[in-house]
Amino acid sequence: MIHVTNKEVFEIFEDFTKLKTKKDKVLFIREQGNLVPAVKDVIRGAFDDRLKFVLPVGKPPYTPNRPESVPSSLKMLHRQFSTFVVGATSEGLGQMHIEKKFIQMLESIHAEDALIVLDMVAKKPPVKGLTVKIVEEAFPNLLP
């Protein structure tokens, strides 16, 4: 497998879709998830039913970033996910504050990564072809 750490999260998931066999997909997503924690966090957010998001259903009013002017990266901002989950650091924060912080995150990352985050919050796989079976094989202890 190729060590790809300079790619954005959406590019890693794009590479995943190009793989043909389940074995290759499992090996690739395991490697990338271990190299880029944001990949594993997105997968867990999408597939772990224990994680409930404290965000309204649907797409919030945000302005997607232009690819040439992205000030941050999902690879760094994924640590903020706990702010948007019931019982994590969202505890005690006002709903307006949480939603504002979520929109700020979406607006500061690549537009394609923002779509992945929105899918995660909607409990949808970040990419076609990524299944619970592949996730369980790649990360045996990630899901309940």
VEXZA-364186 format. One record per residue (C-alpha): residue number from 0; residue in three letters; x, y, z. Coordinates in steps of 0.05 Angstrom, whole numbers, m for minus. Layout:
// residues N
(node NUM,"ALA",(X,Y,Z)) ...
END
This chain:
// residues 144
(node 0,"MET",(0,0,0)) (node 1,"ILE",(20,72,m12)) (node 2,"HIS",(29,118,47)) (node 3,"VAL",(m13,179,30)) (node 4,"THR",(m13,231,85)) (node 5,"ASN",(m10,294,43)) (node 6,"LYS",(m79,284,14)) (node 7,"GLU",(m142,313,41)) (node 8,"VAL",(m195,267,71)) (node 9,"PHE",(m240,270,10)) (node 10,"GLU",(m181,251,m35)) (node 11,"ILE",(m168,190,8)) (node 12,"PHE",(m240,169,1)) (node 13,"GLU",(m236,182,m75)) (node 14,"ASP",(m176,135,m78)) (node 15,"PHE",(m217,83,m39)) (node 16,"THR",(m271,83,m92)) (node 17,"LYS",(m220,63,m145)) (node 18,"LEU",(m203,m2,m111)) (node 19,"LYS",(m236,m65,m138)) (node 20,"THR",(m231,m120,m86)) (node 21,"LYS",(m258,m121,m15)) (node 22,"LYS",(m189,m142,10)) (node 23,"ASP",(m156,m81,m23)) (node 24,"LYS",(m210,m36,6)) (node 25,"VAL",(m201,m64,76)) (node 26,"LEU",(m126,m57,74)) (node 27,"PHE",(m128,13,44)) (node 28,"ILE",(m179,42,92)) (node 29,"ARG",(m144,10,152)) (node 30,"GLU",(m77,40,132)) (node 31,"GLN",(m107,109,116)) (node 32,"GLY",(m149,109,179)) (node 33,"ASN",(m87,95,221)) (node 34,"LEU",(m46,147,184)) (node 35,"VAL",(m100,201,182)) (node 36,"PRO",(m144,199,245)) (node 37,"ALA",(m197,243,211)) (node 38,"VAL",(m213,185,164)) (node 39,"LYS",(m227,138,222)) (node 40,"ASP",(m267,192,259)) (node 41,"VAL",(m311,204,198)) (node 42,"ILE",(m323,130,190)) (node 43,"ARG",(m341,122,264)) (node 44,"GLY",(m387,183,261)) (node 45,"ALA",(m423,154,202)) (node 46,"PHE",(m429,82,224)) (node 47,"ASP",(m430,82,301)) (node 48,"ASP",(m503,85,323)) (node 49,"ARG",(m482,103,394)) (node 50,"LEU",(m459,171,368)) (node 51,"LYS",(m517,220,363)) (node 52,"PHE",(m505,289,336)) (node 53,"VAL",(m535,350,369)) (node 54,"LEU",(m545,385,303)) (node 55,"PRO",(m609,399,265)) (node 56,"VAL",(m627,351,209)) (node 57,"GLY",(m608,375,140)) (node 58,"LYS",(m557,420,109)) (node 59,"PRO",(m542,483,149)) (node 60,"PRO",(m536,551,116)) (node 61,"TYR",(m462,555,101)) (node 62,"THR",(m419,581,45)) (node 63,"PRO",(m374,526,17)) (node 64,"ASN",(m301,545,13)) (node 65,"ARG",(m266,555,m53)) (node 66,"PRO",(m213,501,m63)) (node 67,"GLU",(m158,552,m74)) (node 68,"SER",(m171,589,m9)) (node 69,"VAL",(m182,535,43)) (node 70,"PRO",(m155,562,109)) (node 71,"SER",(m157,496,147)) (node 72,"SER",(m164,421,137)) (node 73,"LEU",(m210,367,162)) (node 74,"LYS",(m147,330,181)) (node 75,"MET",(m138,382,236)) (node 76,"LEU",(m209,402,252)) (node 77,"HIS",(m237,331,261)) (node 78,"ARG",(m219,340,334)) (node 79,"GLN",(m280,387,339)) (node 80,"PHE",(m328,330,324)) (node 81,"SER",(m338,318,398)) (node 82,"THR",(m370,387,402)) (node 83,"PHE",(m426,362,358)) (node 84,"VAL",(m440,295,394)) (node 85,"VAL",(m489,284,451)) (node 86,"GLY",(m454,274,517)) (node 87,"ALA",(m385,296,494)) (node 88,"THR",(m358,367,497)) (node 89,"SER",(m426,392,472)) (node 90,"GLU",(m450,384,544)) (node 91,"GLY",(m464,453,573)) (node 92,"LEU",(m456,490,508)) (node 93,"GLY",(m515,528,479)) (node 94,"GLN",(m546,501,415)) (node 95,"MET",(m532,566,378)) (node 96,"HIS",(m459,562,397)) (node 97,"ILE",(m454,490,373)) (node 98,"GLU",(m488,505,307)) (node 99,"LYS",(m445,567,295)) (node 100,"LYS",(m381,527,309)) (node 101,"PHE",(m405,473,261)) (node 102,"ILE",(m417,523,205)) (node 103,"GLN",(m349,555,218)) (node 104,"MET",(m317,487,211)) (node 105,"LEU",(m354,472,146)) (node 106,"GLU",(m334,539,117)) (node 107,"SER",(m260,532,135)) (node 108,"ILE",(m248,464,103)) (node 109,"HIS",(m248,441,31)) (node 110,"ALA",(m318,440,2)) (node 111,"GLU",(m313,365,m13)) (node 112,"ASP",(m293,350,59)) (node 113,"ALA",(m351,392,83)) (node 114,"LEU",(m398,347,43)) (node 115,"ILE",(m366,286,76)) (node 116,"VAL",(m378,317,145)) (node 117,"LEU",(m451,331,127)) (node 118,"ASP",(m459,258,104)) (node 119,"MET",(m427,235,169)) (node 120,"VAL",(m476,276,211)) (node 121,"ALA",(m533,247,169)) (node 122,"LYS",(m505,177,185)) (node 123,"LYS",(m489,164,112)) (node 124,"PRO",(m425,130,89)) (node 125,"PRO",(m373,181,67)) (node 126,"VAL",(m364,145,0)) (node 127,"LYS",(m398,94,m43)) (node 128,"GLY",(m374,23,m30)) (node 129,"LEU",(m354,33,43)) (node 130,"THR",(m397,m16,82)) (node 131,"VAL",(m404,m37,154)) (node 132,"LYS",(m370,m104,136)) (node 133,"ILE",(m309,m68,108)) (node 134,"VAL",(m306,m22,169)) (node 135,"GLU",(m311,m80,217)) (node 136,"GLU",(m256,m118,181)) (node 137,"ALA",(m210,m57,177)) (node 138,"PHE",(m224,m33,249)) (node 139,"PRO",(m250,m91,291)) (node 140,"ASN",(m259,m49,354)) (node 141,"LEU",(m286,15,324)) (node 142,"LEU",(m360,m2,322)) (node 143,"PRO",(m403,m34,376)) 
END
